[in-house]
Amino acid sequence: MAGERILQVYENGYDVYTKEDHTPLTTADLAANRSIVDGLRRLVPNIPVLSEESCSVPFTERTDWNRYWLVDPLDGTREFIKRNGEFSVNIALIENGEPLIGVVYGPVMDVAYYAARGFGAWKQTGQNPPKRIHARRAPDGRVTVARSRSPVTGPNMQTFLSKLGEHDEIAMGSALKSCLVAEGVADIYARLGPTSEWDTAAAQCIVAEAGGRITDIRLRELRYNTRESLLNPHFIVVGDARGRDWAAYLPPDLSEFPA
């Protein structure tokens, strides 16, 4: 339903606003948010919903949430505005700080990645039967990096890519980058810049069930709703990491959180 509402706006025109953090917001974000939040509340009225577009719930209230929905109604608003189709709807069920269920849906591509703890990770394209996906073991030599389409590469990312040496790159928007690692198309995605918890939670469940990991730069699994701020630390998404120390490629003086 949210994907349909986004496509309606995508195809028929929309307004663009600027939020307080200087990031863009469109009428598609708002329409998808209403659709998802209303649907989840009808489905399970006793489970609270935290969404990017309704994230003003104070930590004093959130700290009592053992289980809640974490939603990004339109991840990749810049991709939406650019009309490249590489945006997604991200929905996760969080339990005790960890993703229990995750769904990442790309409406334009009509591709859905989804997972639940203990039930594996799956990909479905259009009306085709879903297929189970698995992260791959990184090769000893040239690896494949998933990265954004941004033309600007910051100094931390430049250091990371330089340390990797010769590598291939796949450009993609939104949480779909993490899903490339989950399905074994890419070996690593490093995000050395600001993101929020709704950007990663759904993909983290999918990556984990596919055999990969999403960790901070100290290789600790990302956790959710543990503090007042909803900003993520720098993080990396990796497949089967046996035999490779991905942290060794990160800048040695990199702080845990983006400045």
C-alpha positions in Angstrom: 0.0 0.0 0.0 2.8 2.5 0.9 4.6 1.6 -2.3 1.5 2.2 -4.3 1.0 5.6 -2.7 4.7 6.5 -3.4 4.3 5.5 -7.0 1.2 7.6 -7.4 3.0 10.7 -6.2 6.1 9.7 -8.2 4.2 9.6 -11.4 1.8 12.5 -10.9 4.0 15.2 -9.3 4.9 16.3 -5.8 6.1 19.1 -3.6 9.5 19.3 -2.0 10.2 20.8 1.4 13.3 21.2 3.5 13.4 19.9 7.1 15.1 21.4 10.0 18.2 19.2 9.4 18.4 20.5 5.8 17.3 17.2 4.3 14.5 17.1 1.7 11.0 16.0 2.4 8.4 15.3 -0.3 4.6 14.7 -0.3 5.5 11.1 -1.1 7.3 10.8 2.3 4.2 12.1 4.1 1.7 9.9 2.1 3.8 6.8 2.7 4.2 7.6 6.4 0.4 7.9 6.9 -0.2 4.7 5.0 2.4 2.6 7.0 1.7 4.1 10.4 -2.1 3.7 10.1 -1.7 0.2 8.7 0.6 -1.0 11.5 -1.6 0.6 14.2 -4.7 -1.2 12.8 -2.7 -4.5 12.5 -1.1 -4.4 16.0 -2.5 -1.5 18.0 -0.5 -2.4 21.1 2.9 -2.0 19.4 4.2 1.6 19.1 5.5 3.0 15.9 8.6 5.2 15.5 9.0 6.8 12.1 11.4 9.2 10.5 8.5 11.6 9.9 7.1 11.2 13.4 10.2 10.8 15.5 9.6 13.3 18.3 8.9 10.7 20.9 11.2 11.5 23.9 13.6 8.8 25.1 11.9 8.9 28.5 8.9 7.3 26.8 10.8 5.2 24.3 13.0 3.6 27.0 9.9 1.6 28.1 9.5 0.1 24.7 10.6 -3.5 24.6 9.1 -4.0 21.1 8.2 -1.4 18.5 8.1 -0.7 14.8 10.9 1.4 13.3 10.0 2.9 9.9 11.5 4.9 7.1 8.6 5.6 4.8 10.8 6.7 2.0 14.5 6.0 2.3 16.4 7.8 -0.4 14.4 11.0 -0.9 17.2 12.5 -3.0 17.0 9.4 -5.3 13.2 10.0 -5.5 13.7 13.6 -6.5 16.4 12.6 -9.1 13.9 10.0 -10.4 16.4 7.2 -10.6 14.1 4.7 -8.8 16.7 3.8 -6.2 14.6 4.5 -3.1 12.9 2.2 -0.7 10.4 1.7 2.1 12.0 0.3 5.2 10.0 -1.4 8.0 11.6 -3.2 11.0 10.2 -4.7 14.2 12.6 -4.1 17.0 12.7 -6.2 20.1 15.0 -5.4 23.0 17.3 -3.3 20.8 17.6 -5.8 18.0 15.8 -6.1 14.6 13.4 -9.1 14.7 11.7 -8.6 11.3 12.9 -6.5 8.4 11.4 -5.4 5.0 13.0 -3.3 2.4 10.8 -2.6 -0.7 11.8 -0.7 -3.8 8.6 0.4 -5.4 9.9 1.4 -8.8 12.0 -1.8 -9.1 9.2 -3.8 -7.6 11.7 -5.7 -5.6 11.2 -6.7 -1.9 13.9 -8.0 0.5 12.6 -9.4 3.8 13.6 -11.5 6.7 12.6 -12.7 10.2 14.9 -13.9 12.8 15.4 -17.7 12.4 13.6 -17.8 9.0 16.3 -16.7 6.6 16.4 -13.8 4.2 14.4 -13.6 1.0 14.1 -11.6 -2.3 11.0 -11.3 -4.4 10.9 -9.4 -7.7 7.4 -8.6 -9.1 5.1 -11.6 -9.0 7.9 -14.1 -9.2 8.3 -16.6 -6.4 10.6 -15.4 -3.6 14.1 -16.8 -3.5 16.3 -17.3 -0.4 19.4 -15.1 -0.5 22.8 -15.5 1.1 25.8 -13.2 1.6 28.9 -14.5 0.0 32.4 -15.0 1.3 34.7 -12.2 0.2 37.4 -13.2 -2.3 41.0 -13.0 -1.3 41.7 -10.4 -4.0 39.5 -7.8 -5.7 36.3 -7.1 -3.8 33.0 -5.5 -4.8 31.9 -2.3 -2.9 28.4 -1.1 -2.7 28.3 2.7 -2.5 26.0 5.7 -3.0 25.8 7.7 -6.2 27.0 10.8 -4.5 29.7 12.5 -6.6 31.4 13.6 -3.5 33.6 11.2 -1.6 34.7 12.4 1.9 38.2 11.9 3.2 37.3 9.0 5.4 35.8 7.1 2.5 38.7 8.0 0.3 41.1 6.5 2.9 38.9 3.3 3.1 38.8 2.8 -0.7 42.5 3.5 -1.0 43.3 0.9 1.6 41.1 -1.6 -0.1 43.2 -1.3 -3.3 41.8 -2.4 -6.6 38.1 -3.1 -6.3 34.8 -3.0 -8.2 32.0 -0.7 -7.3 28.2 -0.9 -7.6 26.3 2.4 -7.1 22.9 2.2 -5.5 20.6 4.3 -3.4 18.9 3.9 0.0 19.0 0.6 2.1 19.1 -1.3 -1.2 22.9 -1.0 -0.9 22.9 -3.2 2.2 20.6 -5.6 0.4 23.3 -6.0 -2.4 25.6 -7.4 0.3 22.8 -9.6 1.7 22.2 -11.3 -1.7 25.9 -11.8 -2.4 26.3 -9.2 -5.2 28.6 -7.0 -3.2 31.1 -7.8 -0.4 31.0 -4.6 1.7 29.2 -1.3 2.1 30.8 1.3 4.4 28.8 4.2 5.6 31.2 6.7 7.1 28.8 9.6 7.6 25.5 10.5 9.3 22.5 8.1 9.2 19.6 7.4 11.5 18.3 4.2 13.1 15.4 3.9 10.6 17.9 3.8 7.8 19.5 0.5 8.9 17.2 -1.6 11.1 15.2 -3.4 8.4 18.3 -4.1 6.3 20.2 -5.3 9.4 17.7 -8.1 9.9 18.0 -9.1 6.2 21.8 -9.0 6.2 22.0 -11.0 9.4 19.6 -13.7 8.2 21.6 -13.9 4.9 24.8 -14.6 6.9 26.3 -11.1 7.0 26.6 -8.4 9.6 26.0 -4.7 10.1 28.4 -3.3 12.7 30.0 -0.2 14.0 33.7 0.5 13.3 34.6 -1.6 16.4 32.7 -4.6 14.8 29.8 -4.4 17.3 26.3 -5.1 16.0 24.2 -2.0 15.7 21.6 -1.7 18.5 18.5 0.4 18.6 16.7 2.8 21.0 19.6 2.8 23.5 19.9 6.6 23.9 18.2 10.0 23.3 19.8 10.5 19.9 18.5 8.3 17.0 21.7 8.8 15.0 23.8 5.8 14.0 27.5 5.5 14.5 29.7 5.0 11.4 29.0 1.4 10.2 29.9 -1.3 7.7 27.8 -3.9 6.1 29.7 -7.1 5.3 28.9 -10.6 4.0 30.7 -13.7 5.2 33.8 -12.0 6.8 35.9 -15.1 7.5 39.5 -14.5 6.8 39.3 -10.7 6.3 39.6 -8.0 8.9 37.4 -5.2 7.4 38.2 -2.9 10.3 41.8 -2.8 9.1 40.8 -0.7 6.1 39.1 2.0 8.1 40.9 5.3 8.9 42.8 4.7 12.2 41.6 8.0 13.8 38.0 7.6 12.8 35.6 8.6 15.7 32.7 6.3 16.6 30.0 8.7 15.5 30.0 11.2 12.6 30.8 14.8 13.6 
